[in-house]
Amino acid sequence: MERRDLLKLIATATGVALVGARALAYNTVSPVPLSATKFSQKDVALFNEMAEVIIPQTDTPGAKAANVGQIMAILVADCYTSKLQKIFKDGITKIQTRSKLEFKKEFLLLTPTQRNTLFQALDSEAKAHNQGKHYHIATEKPSKWEPGTDEFTPHYFTLLKQLTLYGFFTSKEGANKVLRYVATPGRYDGALSYKKGDRAWAT
């Protein structure tokens, strides 16, 4: 899958262009140690569990198998503005708080069904939020959450979902075991045979 196709997939799935795309496009994400991200292994484990709800393991690996949580921590620390970092971190806290209010237990203790119910609700709220439906347009102005941006700040669940998709489909597991990947694909073939159900190509 080419980068532009991945960005289209993310935009379609979340209703918003990839947040932080400028940093991902023009800066190389440095292989920083987790300690430099201000996130802990406990945080990464929580991110992995949340990401697994979005991309669960089936007959192919899920987000947790790709350790998407660590990828998320690095991307947030390396590519997000301070405002976006705050939205993401506060959002994780909100998910925990909502889990306790609705199910009387922390997110990690929720059943798979409860996790799906919670995330389906958050996904619907995020889509409404990103369309500006929660703002009073006459009195509220868009917030510049990224240089050159004058759009409303994205919902925290959108950030979580986008990071999960981007991290997974650029991981070894996502590229090799979910998409089809050939390191050196060779010549262009515009008439390559395809049958319904074939996996998309990572390259």
Secondary structure, DSSP 8 states (H G I E B T S, - for coil): --HHHHHHHHHHHHSS--TTHHHHHHS------GGGGT--HHHHHHHHHHHHHHS--SSS--TTTTTHHHHHHHHHHHHS-HHHHHHHHHHHHHHHHHHHHHHSS-GGGS-HHHHHHHHHHHHHHHHHHHTTTTS-TTT------STT--S----HHHHHHHHHHHHHHTSHHIIIIISB--SS--S--TT----TT---B--
